[in-house]
Amino acid sequence: MPGCLLRGGCTPLLRLWALLLLLLPLVSLNQRGSRGLGEGDRPKLLLVSFDGFRWDYIDRVPTPNFHSIMDQGVMVEKVENTYITKTFPNHYSLVTGLYTETHGIVANEMYDPVYNRSFSMETDSIYDSRWWEEAVPLWVTIQKAGGRSGAAMWPGSDVKIHGMFPSQFLHYNASVSFEARVERLIGWFSAPKEDAVDFGVLYWEEPDESGHLYGPQSPEMDEVIAGIDEKLGFLINELKKAGLFEKVNLIVTSDHGMTQLFTDNIIELDQYIHRDLYTWVDKSPVVGILPNEGKLDEVYNKLVDVNPNMAVYKKEEIPQRFHYRHNRRIMPIILEAKEGWTIMQNRTGPFMLGNHGYDNTLRSMQPVFVARGPAFRQNYLKPSMRSVDLYPLMCHILAVRPLPNNGSLSNVQDLLYPEAPPTPSAPPRVDEYSYAPVVGSFISVVMVLGFLMFYVRQLTLKQLPSLKHRRREMSQPLLQEDLHL
């Protein structure tokens, strides 16, 4: 048939039929192309954090579940997290893509001179929205874009931020088991389309708690790490049982690593300065010092150079690479212990055998990162990334426009299949009717009808007498005798 069309040997009816066969697939092609954002196909993502899971724990003991994700997905060898390498700052960086100085959760313990209030992860002060609203977490962004989110104990997720909680969330309660948290999340992902979440976050306190108690070099940590792998296996099995494992993009990471401490490596501030001159803010290894009014230089001079294992910075002298200067909650002086050292006022305070919070370029401070799912490549190893790059990556997978951030999608796009779709400005809600197929079909039909009208006109003109003769005939007046009355 294509041959006769090219040679012009087909009958007009056959030509018409052939052209319809060629053009009508445009309609179905347009419909298929629009289904990627239709009901049932919206991207799903689950972000999991095992607090304090250092990057090299996965090779310390057998971890078959971590390795199964690596084999089926991607792994990043070196993740540079944000300074300071503590729990609340880094968990907020993961879901905002912002450095600590920008999102405002600068430590686990903070003081705000404008509010004249203190923040502590140990008190109900964390539920004051003002601490969190210098940034917008991803669960708020996706809900404003028409999606739904679910949060199981993620730091800050049970706080009303910019007027919103996650669509589904659990109030923080450390006594709730990992398995119970997973079961709630699976239920939220498995709900009917109009209620199902698109983005979920899951937090678990280990191996951080054991790392503080025993120290990362302790043999007791082997059993703890193996137990985390078993919990990951439970999550994988629950996703499979719910039919979600091949649909949900799963990212498993952490906020920081852990380093070993020694009782001989303690710096006692009481040996160098009287407590009446300053207020102590946050804990080692990065201590905020708020000097009394007019005492900044005196306090600084008493502390600088007193111990080679403690760096002392005025706020404006903090190294630029830390991105830790430009926020009023960062104290006028900060003390930074070298790796493995502890800063205390004196030795009567509690001592931990493991800690974190140190320089974010130290390997001991850096977390694990593995991921798998329909958006990710398989069996792919990436040398390095920054934790702030995760936010634009997640926005891309979820098809939501990211807010301004310190990350870069181009830095991590190689983790994804090249066919991954670009980020639209506002993805439709799963329960909204998509008009794209209708519009596309209408345009295709108009194209077909327009072509047919042109084709019929050309065919009609070809079969009529020449235009020259017709003009001559029409220019002669009709005589009475030419009329057949």
C-alpha positions in Angstrom: 0.0 0.0 0.0 2.7 2.6 0.7 4.2 1.9 -2.7 1.0 2.7 -4.5 0.6 5.9 -2.5 4.1 7.0 -3.6 3.5 6.0 -7.3 0.1 7.5 -7.4 -1.5 4.2 -8.6 -4.1 3.8 -5.9 -7.8 4.7 -6.2 -8.9 7.8 -4.3 -10.8 5.7 -1.7 -7.8 3.5 -1.1 -5.6 6.5 -0.6 -8.0 7.9 1.9 -8.1 4.7 3.9 -4.3 4.5 3.9 -3.9 8.0 5.2 -6.4 7.4 8.0 -4.4 4.4 9.0 -1.2 6.5 9.2 -2.7 9.4 11.1 -5.1 7.7 13.6 -2.2 6.3 15.7 -1.4 9.8 16.7 -4.5 9.8 18.9 -3.5 6.6 20.8 0.1 7.8 21.1 -1.0 11.0 22.7 -3.2 9.1 25.2 -0.4 6.7 26.2 2.1 9.6 26.6 -0.2 11.3 29.1 -0.8 8.3 31.3 2.6 8.7 33.1 1.0 11.3 35.4 -2.5 9.8 35.5 -4.2 7.9 38.2 -2.3 4.9 39.6 1.0 5.9 38.1 2.1 8.8 40.3 5.7 8.3 41.5 6.2 6.9 45.0 9.2 7.4 47.3 10.1 6.2 50.8 13.1 7.8 52.6 14.5 5.7 55.5 17.0 6.9 58.0 18.8 4.6 60.4 20.3 7.2 62.8 24.1 7.0 63.1 24.6 4.3 60.5 28.1 4.9 59.3 29.0 4.3 55.7 31.3 1.3 56.4 29.0 -0.6 58.7 27.5 -2.5 55.7 30.9 -4.3 55.2 31.6 -4.9 58.9 29.2 -7.8 59.3 27.1 -9.7 56.8 24.3 -7.3 55.7 22.4 -9.2 52.9 19.5 -6.8 52.8 21.7 -3.8 52.3 23.6 -5.6 49.6 20.4 -6.7 47.8 19.4 -3.1 47.5 22.9 -2.3 46.2 22.8 -5.1 43.6 19.3 -4.1 42.4 19.9 -0.3 42.7 22.6 2.2 43.5 25.1 2.9 46.2 27.1 6.1 47.0 30.5 5.4 48.6 31.0 8.9 50.2 28.2 11.2 51.3 29.3 14.5 52.6 26.6 15.5 55.1 26.1 19.0 56.6 27.9 20.6 59.5 27.4 20.2 62.3 27.0 16.4 62.0 24.2 16.0 64.4 20.8 14.5 64.2 18.3 17.4 64.0 20.4 19.6 61.6 21.1 16.8 59.2 17.6 15.3 59.1 16.2 18.7 58.2 18.9 19.2 55.5 17.8 15.9 54.0 14.2 17.0 53.5 15.0 20.7 52.6 18.2 20.5 50.6 19.6 23.4 52.7 22.8 23.9 54.7 22.3 24.2 58.4 22.9 28.0 58.4 20.0 28.4 55.9 17.3 26.1 57.4 17.9 27.3 60.9 18.1 24.0 62.9 21.7 24.7 63.6 22.1 22.2 66.5 20.3 19.7 68.7 20.4 22.4 71.4 20.0 26.1 70.3 19.4 29.6 71.6 17.6 32.3 69.6 18.5 35.8 70.8 15.5 37.3 69.0 12.9 34.9 70.5 15.0 34.8 73.7 14.1 31.1 73.8 16.1 27.8 73.9 15.5 24.7 71.8 16.4 21.2 73.0 15.6 17.9 71.4 15.0 16.7 74.9 12.1 19.1 75.6 8.7 20.2 74.1 10.4 23.3 72.7 10.8 21.3 69.5 7.0 21.8 68.9 7.3 25.5 68.6 6.9 26.0 64.8 9.0 29.1 64.8 12.2 27.1 65.0 11.4 25.2 61.8 9.9 27.8 59.5 13.1 29.2 58.0 12.7 26.3 55.6 10.0 24.2 54.0 10.3 20.4 54.3 9.5 18.2 51.3 6.3 16.8 52.8 4.8 20.4 52.9 6.0 21.0 49.3 4.4 17.9 47.9 1.1 18.5 49.7 1.0 22.1 48.3 1.5 20.5 44.9 -1.5 18.2 45.4 0.2 15.1 46.7 0.1 13.3 50.0 2.8 12.4 52.6 3.3 10.1 55.5 5.9 10.4 58.3 6.9 7.9 61.0 8.9 9.6 63.7 11.1 11.7 61.4 12.5 14.7 63.3 10.2 17.7 62.8 7.5 15.7 61.1 5.1 16.0 64.1 5.4 19.8 64.1 3.0 22.1 62.3 5.3 23.8 59.8 3.9 26.6 57.7 0.4 25.6 58.8 0.7 21.9 57.8 1.4 18.5 59.2 2.1 15.6 56.9 -1.1 14.1 55.6 -0.4 11.1 57.9 2.1 11.1 60.8 3.0 9.6 64.1 3.8 11.7 67.1 7.3 10.9 68.3 7.4 8.0 70.7 10.7 6.2 71.1 8.9 3.2 72.5 7.1 2.4 69.3 8.8 -0.5 67.6 10.4 -0.3 64.1 7.9 -3.0 62.9 4.9 -0.9 64.1 6.3 2.2 62.3 6.7 0.2 59.1 3.2 -1.3 59.2 1.7 2.2 59.5 3.7 3.4 56.5 2.7 0.4 54.4 -0.9 1.1 55.3 -0.6 4.7 54.2 1.0 3.7 50.9 -1.6 1.0 50.3 -4.7 3.1 51.0 -7.2 3.8 48.3 -5.9 6.2 45.6 -7.5 9.3 47.0 -5.9 8.6 50.4 -2.6 6.9 49.6 0.6 8.8 50.3 3.1 9.5 47.6 6.1 10.4 49.8 7.0 8.7 53.1 9.8 9.2 55.7 10.8 6.6 58.3 13.2 7.2 61.2 14.8 4.6 63.6 17.0 5.5 66.5 19.6 2.8 66.0 22.5 2.2 65.7 23.0 5.8 67.1 22.0 5.0 70.6 24.2 1.9 70.8 27.1 3.8 69.1 27.0 6.4 71.9 26.9 3.7 74.6 29.5 1.3 73.3 31.5 3.2 70.8 31.7 2.2 67.1 34.8 0.1 67.7 33.1 -2.1 70.3 32.4 -5.7 69.4 28.8 -5.2 70.7 28.1 -3.1 67.7 28.4 -6.1 65.4 25.1 -7.5 66.7 23.5 -4.1 66.5 24.4 -3.6 62.9 23.2 -7.1 62.0 19.9 -6.2 63.7 19.5 -3.1 61.5 20.0 -5.3 58.4 17.2 -7.6 59.7 14.9 -4.6 60.2 15.6 -3.5 56.6 14.7 -7.0 55.5 11.4 -6.7 57.4 10.7 -3.5 55.5 11.5 -5.1 52.2 9.3 -8.1 52.9 6.4 -5.9 54.0 6.7 -3.8 50.8 6.7 -7.1 48.7 3.6 -8.5 50.6 1.7 -5.2 49.9 2.7 -5.3 46.2 4.7 -2.1 46.6 8.3 -3.2 46.2 8.5 -2.7 42.5 6.4 0.6 42.6 8.1 2.5 45.5 11.5 4.1 45.1 13.3 3.2 48.3 16.2 5.3 49.7 18.1 4.1 52.8 20.5 6.5 54.4 21.5 8.2 57.7 22.2 11.6 59.2 25.8 11.0 60.3 28.4 8.4 61.4 30.1 7.8 64.7 33.7 7.9 66.1 35.3 6.3 69.1 36.0 8.4 72.2 38.5 7.9 75.0 38.5 9.1 78.6 42.0 10.5 78.3 40.9 12.8 75.5 38.9 15.3 77.5 39.3 19.1 77.4 37.9 20.7 80.6 36.9 24.4 80.1 36.9 25.1 83.9 40.7 24.9 83.8 40.8 28.0 81.5 37.7 30.2 82.1 35.2 30.9 84.8 31.6 29.9 84.1 30.3 33.3 85.1 31.7 34.8 81.9 29.6 32.8 79.4 26.6 30.5 78.7 27.2 27.0 77.4 25.0 26.1 74.4 24.8 22.6 72.9 27.2 19.7 73.7 30.5 18.5 72.5 32.1 18.2 70.0 30.9 21.6 68.7 30.0 23.8 71.6 28.3 27.2 71.3 29.6 29.8 73.6 27.4 32.9 74.4 29.7 35.4 76.2 28.2 37.8 78.6 27.6 41.3 77.3 30.8 43.0 76.6 32.9 39.9 77.3 33.3 38.5 73.8 37.0 39.3 73.4 37.9 38.3 76.9 36.2 34.9 76.6 37.8 34.4 73.2 41.3 35.2 74.4 41.0 32.9 77.4 40.1 30.0 75.2 42.0 30.4 71.9 45.1 28.2 71.7 44.7 26.6 75.1 44.6 23.1 73.6 45.8 21.9 70.2 42.9 19.5 70.0 40.2 22.3 70.2 39.7 24.9 67.6 38.2 28.2 68.7 36.3 30.4 66.2 34.6 33.7 66.4 31.4 33.4 64.4 32.8 35.4 61.4 36.0 33.2 61.4 34.2 29.9 61.0 35.6 28.2 57.9 33.4 29.0 54.9 33.3 25.3 53.8 31.2 24.6 56.8 28.4 26.9 55.7 27.9 27.7 59.3 28.1 31.5 59.8 25.0 33.2 58.6 22.3 32.5 61.2 21.6 34.3 64.5 21.3 30.9 66.3 25.0 30.2 65.7 26.7 31.5 68.8 29.4 34.3 68.7 32.0 31.8 69.6 32.1 28.1 68.8 34.5 25.4 70.1 35.3 22.5 67.9 37.0 19.4 69.2 39.3 17.3 67.0 38.1 13.8 66.1 38.0 11.6 69.2 38.2 14.4 71.7 35.5 15.7 74.1 34.9 19.2 75.4 33.4 19.3 78.9 33.2 21.9 81.6 34.6 19.3 84.0 34.8 15.5 84.3 31.8 15.2 86.5 29.4 15.2 83.5 28.3 12.1 81.7 30.8 10.6 79.2 30.0 8.7 76.0 32.2 6.2 74.3 31.0 7.2 70.9 30.0 10.6 69.4 29.4 12.6 66.3 29.1 16.2 65.3 32.7 16.7 64.1 34.0 18.0 60.8 31.7 16.7 58.0 34.7 15.9 55.8 35.8 13.1 58.2 35.0 9.7 56.9 33.8 8.6 60.4 31.1 11.2 60.2 29.6 10.2 56.9 26.5 8.1 56.4 25.4 5.1 54.3 23.4 5.7 51.1 21.7 3.0 49.0 18.6 3.1 46.9 16.5 1.1 44.5 13.2 1.4 42.6 11.8 2.2 39.2 13.6 5.5 39.0 17.1 4.2 39.8 19.7 2.5 37.8 20.8 -1.1 38.8 24.1 -2.2 40.2 25.5 1.3 40.0 28.3 2.6 42.3 28.8 6.4 42.6 31.9 7.7 44.2 30.5 10.7 46.1 27.6 13.1 46.6 26.5 15.8 49.1 23.5 15.1 51.3 21.9 18.4 50.2 21.7 17.0 46.6 19.2 14.4 47.8 16.4 17.0 48.0 16.4 18.0 44.3 16.8 14.3 43.4 13.7 13.4 45.4 11.7 16.3 44.0 12.6 15.1 40.5 11.5 11.5 41.2 8.2 12.8 42.8 7.6 15.2 39.9 7.3 18.3 42.1 9.2 21.6 41.6 11.9 22.0 44.2 12.1 25.2 46.3 15.4 27.1 46.3 18.1 24.9 47.8 21.8 24.3 48.2 21.7 21.0 46.3 22.1 20.2 42.6 20.2 17.6 40.6 23.0 17.5 38.0 25.3 16.2 40.7 23.2 13.1 41.3 21.2 12.6 38.1 23.5 9.7 37.1 21.8 7.7 39.8 18.7 7.6 37.7 17.7 5.9 34.5 18.4 8.3 31.6 14.7 8.0 30.7 13.6 9.6 34.0 11.0 12.2 33.1 11.7 15.9 33.7 10.1 17.8 36.6 6.8 19.4 35.7 5.8 22.6 37.5 2.7 21.2 39.1 1.9 17.5 38.8 -1.9 16.7 38.9 -3.3 15.1 42.0 -4.0 11.4 41.9 -7.7 12.0 42.3 -8.0 14.7 39.7 -9.2 13.9 36.2 -6.5 14.5 33.6 -7.6 16.5 30.6 -4.4 15.9 28.7 -5.6 12.8 26.8 -8.8 14.6 25.7 -6.9 17.7 24.5 -4.3 15.5 22.7 -7.0 13.4 21.1 -8.9 16.6 20.0 -5.8 18.1 18.4 -5.1 14.8 16.6 -8.7 14.5 15.2 -8.6 18.1 14.1 -5.3 17.4 12.2 -6.9 14.4 10.5 -10.1 16.2 9.5 -8.1 19.2 8.2 -5.9 17.0 6.1 -9.0 15.1 4.7 -10.7 18.4 3.8 -7.5 19.5 2.0 -7.3 16.1 0.2 -11.0 16.1 -0.9 -10.6 19.6 -2.2 -7.6 18.7 -4.2 -9.2 15.6 -5.5 -12.4 17.5 -6.5 -10.4 20.2 -8.3 -8.4 17.6 -10.2 -11.6 16.0 -11.6 -13.2 19.3 -12.8 -12.5 20.9 -16.2 -9.6 23.3 -16.3 -10.1 26.6 -14.5 -9.3 28.5 -17.7 -12.2 27.1 -19.6 -14.6 27.5 -16.7 -13.8 31.2 -16.3 -14.5 31.7 -20.0 -17.8 29.9 -19.9 -18.9 31.7 -16.7 -18.1 35.1 -18.3 -20.7 34.5 -21.0 -24.3 35.6 -20.1 -27.0 33.0 -20.2 -29.4 33.6 -23.1 -33.1 33.0 -22.9 -32.8 30.2 -25.5 -30.2 28.4 -23.4 -32.8 27.9 -20.6 -34.7 24.7 -20.7 -38.1 25.8 -19.6 
